[in-house]
Amino acid sequence: MADTQTSSAPRLGITDDGYLTDCWYLAAPSTELKAGKQHRIMMLGEPVVVGRTPAGEAFALRDICPHRLVPLSAGKQLETDGEWTLQCPYHGWRFGTDGGCKLMPSLTEDSAYDASKVKVRRYPVHEANGAVFIYIAHNPRVDAPPAVPPPDFGPLPDKPGFVIHDVFNAHMDDAVVGLMDPAHVPFVHNQWWWRPPSVGLKLKEKQFVPALRGWAIDRHQPSSNSLLYRWVFGGNVETEIIFQLPGFRWEIVSNETARLLTLTCLTPEGPKRTRITQFTWWTGAPLLRLAVPIAKPAGRKFLRQDGDMVDLQNQGMAHQKAMLWIDDIDVQAKWYQRLKREWVEARSEGREFTNPIEPRVLRWMS
């Protein structure tokens, strides 16, 4: 359900397909970027080459050589005048990690052509805690500092305990709304380890508060039927859930001796394709290491169940676009759209983003 707001004035901060710009998105887990290698990904409908130099530097460039439009990801990394460059496989043009052309082998020594004036788009990169994020500016020709700092999820180990991923056949808006929906759990995710069918529906009442470019559910005790939490942490467990534009959702589960953070990142690849990557970090909780053989496939199954429901939803969306949203279970979906509109208005008007969400208690049966 892409944002279809129209205006006579140019809109900044969003693409025609409804993807937010001037934002950070997850590019890949760090382990997917091998030294001296690169590969092609799609982000917001655009081809991007992400890689890591032999020196260990992560980089991201537009995956199109401006000469004959061959993907740079098909080339190889070579050293040029003391810096690592990515060589196009067609004519050998070499581009630095800053996007500038460092060499055109076909030029003669007396050529007046200045190769350094040729550039490909460079995407700012931030790597931390085993995840690589890239910044997508609205204007690809402006090399200004990012409008917002890289995402910060608090203190984390250097590497995640495990990572899972899936691809939803959905616009990012629909993927976000589906993943945050609070009322589908007992119908879509009935498993013995999470929520046995015998539990039935229970009243949920949660305090929501505004957070940085998003909202949070105040710290609370997790559902009494979350068996995995009880096995791993024991008693006195609290959880906190946070959502932040453009598509980060993380849950912190902790007690006096342990802390677990599960981060779900949504990366729009194209109009009906959204990559879902989920990282899990923890400190303490030694039993969690033993639970990984169960938790990792369980997490994959959990995501795939949501993906299967998206496929079913697409059958209806082929004939009808409008959805019937009701309070309180669809309030978060409405908040997401309000946050997007505010982001676009703030970027278009050249002002600071103002979070439009106010504290509120939401109640539903689940």
C-alpha positions as CSV (number, residue, x, y, z in Angstrom):
1,M,0.0,0.0,0.0
2,A,2.5,2.6,-1.2
3,D,1.9,6.2,-0.1
4,T,0.0,7.9,-2.9
5,Q,0.0,11.4,-1.6
6,T,0.3,13.9,-4.4
7,S,1.4,17.6,-4.4
8,S,2.2,20.2,-7.0
9,A,5.5,20.9,-5.2
10,P,8.4,18.4,-5.6
11,R,8.4,15.8,-2.9
12,L,11.6,14.9,-1.3
13,G,12.3,11.9,1.0
14,I,10.3,9.4,-1.1
15,T,10.5,7.7,-4.4
16,D,7.6,7.3,-6.9
17,D,7.2,3.7,-5.7
18,G,6.7,4.9,-2.1
19,Y,10.2,4.0,-0.7
20,L,11.6,6.5,1.8
21,T,14.9,8.1,0.9
22,D,17.5,10.0,2.9
23,C,17.4,6.9,5.1
24,W,19.7,4.0,6.1
25,Y,18.8,0.5,5.0
26,L,20.4,-2.9,5.7
27,A,22.6,-4.0,2.8
28,A,23.8,-7.3,4.1
29,P,25.2,-9.2,7.1
30,S,28.9,-8.6,7.5
31,T,29.6,-12.3,6.8
32,E,28.2,-12.0,3.3
33,L,30.9,-9.5,2.3
34,K,34.1,-11.5,1.7
35,A,37.5,-9.7,1.4
36,G,38.3,-8.9,-2.2
37,K,34.8,-9.9,-3.4
38,Q,31.6,-8.1,-4.3
39,H,28.1,-8.9,-5.4
40,R,25.0,-7.3,-6.8
41,I,21.9,-6.5,-4.7
42,M,18.7,-4.5,-5.5
43,M,17.7,-1.6,-3.2
44,L,14.7,0.6,-3.8
45,G,14.6,-0.8,-7.4
46,E,18.2,0.2,-8.1
47,P,21.2,-2.1,-8.7
48,V,23.9,-1.7,-6.0
49,V,27.3,-3.5,-5.9
50,V,28.3,-4.2,-2.3
51,G,31.7,-5.6,-1.4
52,R,34.8,-5.6,0.7
53,T,38.3,-4.7,-0.3
54,P,41.2,-7.0,0.5
55,A,42.0,-4.4,3.2
56,G,38.6,-5.0,4.9
57,E,36.8,-1.9,3.9
58,A,33.1,-2.4,3.0
59,F,31.8,-0.3,0.1
60,A,28.7,0.3,-2.0
61,L,28.4,1.7,-5.5
62,R,25.8,1.9,-8.2
63,D,26.2,-1.3,-10.1
64,I,26.3,0.2,-13.6
65,C,29.5,1.3,-15.3
66,P,28.7,4.7,-17.0
67,H,30.6,3.7,-20.2
68,R,28.7,0.8,-21.6
69,L,26.4,0.1,-18.6
70,V,28.0,-3.3,-17.7
71,P,27.5,-4.3,-14.0
72,L,30.6,-3.5,-12.0
73,S,29.8,-6.4,-9.8
74,A,31.0,-8.7,-12.7
75,G,34.5,-7.2,-12.5
76,K,37.4,-7.7,-10.1
77,Q,39.2,-5.7,-7.5
78,L,42.7,-4.5,-8.3
79,E,45.1,-2.1,-6.6
80,T,45.5,1.2,-8.5
81,D,48.1,3.8,-7.3
82,G,48.0,2.4,-3.8
83,E,44.2,2.1,-3.4
84,W,41.8,-0.7,-4.1
85,T,39.5,-0.2,-7.1
86,L,36.8,-2.2,-8.8
87,Q,37.5,-2.9,-12.5
88,C,34.7,-3.0,-15.1
89,P,35.0,-6.3,-17.0
90,Y,34.3,-4.7,-20.4
91,H,37.0,-2.0,-20.9
92,G,38.9,-2.1,-17.6
93,W,37.8,1.2,-16.2
94,R,38.6,1.2,-12.5
95,F,36.5,2.9,-9.8
96,G,37.6,3.6,-6.3
97,T,35.4,3.0,-3.3
98,D,34.6,6.8,-3.4
99,G,33.0,6.3,-6.8
100,G,35.7,8.1,-8.8
101,C,37.2,6.7,-11.9
102,K,40.9,6.1,-11.2
103,L,42.0,4.6,-14.5
104,M,40.9,4.3,-18.2
105,P,43.4,2.0,-19.8
106,S,42.4,3.0,-23.4
107,L,43.5,6.6,-22.9
108,T,46.8,7.5,-24.5
109,E,49.4,9.5,-22.5
110,D,48.6,12.7,-24.5
111,S,44.8,12.3,-24.2
112,A,43.1,15.5,-22.9
113,Y,40.2,13.5,-21.4
114,D,40.1,13.7,-17.6
115,A,39.1,10.3,-16.3
116,S,38.7,11.7,-12.7
117,K,35.6,13.6,-13.8
118,V,33.8,10.3,-14.3
119,K,32.0,9.0,-11.3
120,V,29.5,6.3,-10.2
121,R,27.2,6.9,-7.4
122,R,28.7,6.1,-4.0
123,Y,26.5,5.1,-1.1
124,P,27.8,5.9,2.5
125,V,28.4,2.7,4.4
126,H,28.1,2.0,8.1
127,E,29.2,-1.4,9.5
128,A,28.7,-2.4,13.1
129,N,28.0,-5.5,15.2
130,G,28.0,-7.8,12.1
131,A,25.6,-5.7,9.9
132,V,26.3,-3.4,7.0
133,F,24.0,-0.5,6.4
134,I,24.0,1.9,3.4
135,Y,22.5,5.4,3.2
136,I,20.2,6.1,0.2
137,A,20.1,9.9,-0.5
138,H,17.1,11.3,-2.3
139,N,19.4,13.2,-4.8
140,P,21.9,10.8,-6.2
141,R,24.1,13.6,-7.4
142,V,24.5,15.3,-4.1
143,D,27.4,14.0,-1.9
144,A,26.2,15.6,1.3
145,P,26.5,14.1,4.8
146,P,23.6,11.8,5.7
147,A,20.5,13.5,7.0
148,V,20.3,11.1,10.0
149,P,23.0,9.1,11.8
150,P,23.3,5.4,11.2
151,P,20.8,3.2,13.2
152,D,21.8,2.5,16.7
153,F,20.3,-0.4,18.6
154,G,22.2,0.0,21.9
155,P,25.1,-2.1,23.3
156,L,25.6,-5.3,21.3
157,P,28.2,-8.0,20.8
158,D,30.5,-7.6,17.9
159,K,28.8,-10.4,16.0
160,P,25.2,-11.8,16.0
161,G,24.6,-15.3,17.4
162,F,22.7,-16.1,14.2
163,V,21.0,-14.5,11.2
164,I,18.0,-15.7,9.2
165,H,16.4,-14.1,6.2
166,D,13.5,-14.4,3.8
167,V,11.9,-12.6,0.9
168,F,8.3,-11.4,0.9
169,N,6.5,-10.9,-2.4
170,A,5.2,-7.6,-1.2
171,H,5.7,-3.9,-1.3
172,M,7.7,-2.8,1.8
173,D,4.6,-1.0,3.2
174,D,2.6,-4.2,3.2
175,A,5.5,-6.2,4.6
176,V,5.9,-3.7,7.5
177,V,2.2,-3.7,8.3
178,G,2.1,-7.5,8.2
179,L,5.0,-8.0,10.5
180,M,3.8,-5.5,13.1
181,D,0.2,-6.7,13.1
182,P,-0.6,-7.8,16.7
183,A,-3.8,-9.9,16.1
184,H,-2.6,-12.5,13.6
185,V,-0.3,-14.4,15.9
186,P,-2.7,-17.0,17.3
187,F,-3.9,-17.8,13.7
188,V,-0.7,-17.7,11.7
189,H,1.9,-18.7,14.3
190,N,0.5,-21.6,16.4
191,Q,3.5,-23.7,17.4
192,W,4.1,-25.8,20.5
193,W,7.2,-23.8,21.4
194,W,5.5,-20.3,20.9
195,R,1.8,-20.4,21.4
196,P,0.0,-23.7,21.6
197,P,-3.5,-23.6,20.1
198,S,-5.0,-24.7,23.4
199,V,-4.1,-21.3,25.0
200,G,-6.9,-19.5,23.3
201,L,-7.3,-15.7,22.9
202,K,-6.2,-13.4,25.7
203,L,-6.7,-9.7,26.3
204,K,-3.5,-7.7,25.5
205,E,-3.2,-4.2,26.8
206,K,0.1,-2.4,26.0
207,Q,1.4,1.2,26.6
208,F,2.8,2.7,23.4
209,V,5.1,5.7,23.4
210,P,6.8,7.8,20.7
211,A,10.4,6.9,20.0
212,L,13.0,8.2,17.5
213,R,11.3,8.2,14.1
214,G,8.9,5.6,15.4
215,W,7.3,4.2,18.5
216,A,7.9,1.7,21.3
217,I,6.0,-0.6,23.5
218,D,7.0,0.1,27.1
219,R,8.9,-2.6,29.0
220,H,6.6,-5.4,30.1
221,Q,6.6,-9.1,30.8
222,P,6.4,-11.2,27.7
223,S,3.5,-13.4,27.0
224,S,3.1,-16.2,29.6
225,N,3.0,-18.8,26.8
226,S,6.4,-17.9,25.3
227,L,8.0,-21.1,26.4
228,L,11.3,-20.4,24.7
229,Y,11.8,-17.2,26.8
230,R,11.1,-19.1,30.0
231,W,13.5,-21.9,29.2
232,V,16.4,-19.6,28.3
233,F,16.0,-16.8,30.7
234,G,14.2,-18.2,33.7
235,G,12.2,-15.7,35.7
236,N,12.0,-11.9,36.0
237,V,12.0,-11.4,32.2
238,E,11.0,-8.1,30.6
239,T,10.7,-7.2,27.0
240,E,10.6,-4.0,25.0
241,I,9.7,-3.6,21.3
242,I,10.7,-0.7,19.1
243,F,9.9,0.3,15.5
244,Q,11.8,2.9,13.6
245,L,11.6,4.3,10.0
246,P,12.2,3.2,7.4
247,G,11.9,-0.4,8.5
248,F,13.6,-1.5,11.7
249,R,11.9,-3.5,14.4
250,W,13.7,-4.8,17.4
251,E,12.8,-6.6,20.6
252,I,14.9,-6.6,23.7
253,V,14.4,-9.4,26.2
254,S,16.3,-9.1,29.4
255,N,16.6,-9.8,33.1
256,E,19.3,-9.2,35.7
257,T,21.8,-11.6,34.1
258,A,21.1,-11.7,30.4
259,R,20.0,-9.6,27.4
260,L,18.8,-10.7,24.0
261,L,18.1,-8.4,21.1
262,T,16.3,-9.6,17.9
263,L,16.4,-7.0,15.1
264,T,14.3,-7.4,12.0
265,C,15.4,-5.2,9.0
266,L,13.2,-4.7,5.9
267,T,15.0,-3.8,2.7
268,P,12.9,-3.0,-0.4
269,E,14.3,-4.6,-3.5
270,G,11.5,-3.8,-5.9
271,P,7.8,-3.1,-6.2
272,K,6.7,-6.5,-5.0
273,R,9.9,-7.8,-3.3
274,T,11.0,-7.0,0.2
275,R,14.0,-8.7,1.8
276,I,13.6,-9.6,5.5
277,T,16.8,-10.1,7.5
278,Q,16.7,-10.9,11.2
279,F,19.7,-10.7,13.5
280,T,19.8,-12.1,17.0
281,W,22.5,-11.0,19.6
282,W,22.7,-11.9,23.2
283,T,24.9,-11.6,26.3
284,G,24.6,-14.0,29.2
285,A,21.9,-16.7,28.8
286,P,24.3,-19.7,28.2
287,L,21.3,-21.9,27.5
288,L,20.6,-19.8,24.4
289,R,23.6,-21.2,22.7
290,L,22.2,-24.7,23.2
291,A,18.8,-23.5,21.9
292,V,20.2,-22.2,18.6
293,P,19.6,-25.5,16.7
294,I,15.9,-25.1,17.7
295,A,15.6,-21.3,17.6
296,K,17.1,-20.8,14.1
297,P,14.8,-23.1,12.2
298,A,11.9,-22.0,14.3
299,G,12.7,-18.4,13.3
300,R,12.8,-19.3,9.7
301,K,9.4,-21.0,10.0
302,F,8.0,-18.0,11.8
303,L,9.1,-15.7,8.9
304,R,7.9,-18.1,6.2
305,Q,4.5,-18.3,7.8
306,D,4.2,-14.5,7.4
307,G,5.5,-14.7,3.9
308,D,2.9,-17.4,3.0
309,M,0.2,-15.1,4.3
310,V,1.5,-12.3,2.1
311,D,1.2,-14.6,-0.9
312,L,-2.5,-15.2,0.1
313,Q,-3.0,-11.5,0.5
314,N,-1.7,-10.9,-3.0
315,Q,-4.6,-12.9,-4.4
316,G,-7.0,-10.4,-2.9
317,M,-4.9,-7.4,-3.8
318,A,-5.0,-8.4,-7.4
319,H,-8.7,-7.5,-7.4
320,Q,-9.0,-4.8,-4.6
321,K,-6.5,-2.3,-3.2
322,A,-8.4,-0.8,-0.3
323,M,-8.2,-2.5,3.1
324,L,-10.5,-2.2,6.1
325,W,-8.4,-1.0,9.1
326,I,-10.0,-0.9,12.5
327,D,-8.8,0.2,16.0
328,D,-7.0,-0.9,18.0
329,I,-5.2,-3.7,16.1
330,D,-4.5,-1.5,13.0
331,V,-3.4,1.7,14.9
332,Q,0.3,0.8,14.3
333,A,-0.3,0.5,10.6
334,K,-1.9,3.9,10.6
335,W,1.1,5.3,12.6
336,Y,3.5,3.9,10.1
337,Q,1.7,5.8,7.3
338,R,1.6,9.0,9.4
339,L,5.3,8.7,10.1
340,K,6.0,8.3,6.4
341,R,4.0,11.4,5.5
342,E,5.7,13.4,8.2
343,W,9.1,12.3,6.9
344,V,8.3,13.4,3.4
345,E,6.8,16.7,4.5
346,A,9.8,17.5,6.7
347,R,12.3,16.6,3.9
348,S,10.3,18.6,1.3
349,E,10.0,21.6,3.6
350,G,13.6,21.6,4.7
351,R,12.7,21.2,8.4
352,E,13.3,18.8,11.2
353,F,11.2,15.7,11.5
354,T,8.5,15.9,14.2
355,N,7.2,12.6,15.5
356,P,3.4,12.8,15.3
357,I,2.7,9.8,17.6
358,E,1.3,10.4,21.1
359,P,1.4,8.0,24.0
360,R,-1.5,5.6,23.9
361,V,-2.7,2.3,25.4
362,L,-3.8,-0.2,22.8
363,R,-6.1,-3.2,23.7
364,W,-6.8,-6.3,21.6
365,M,-7.5,-10.0,21.8
366,S,-4.7,-12.3,20.7
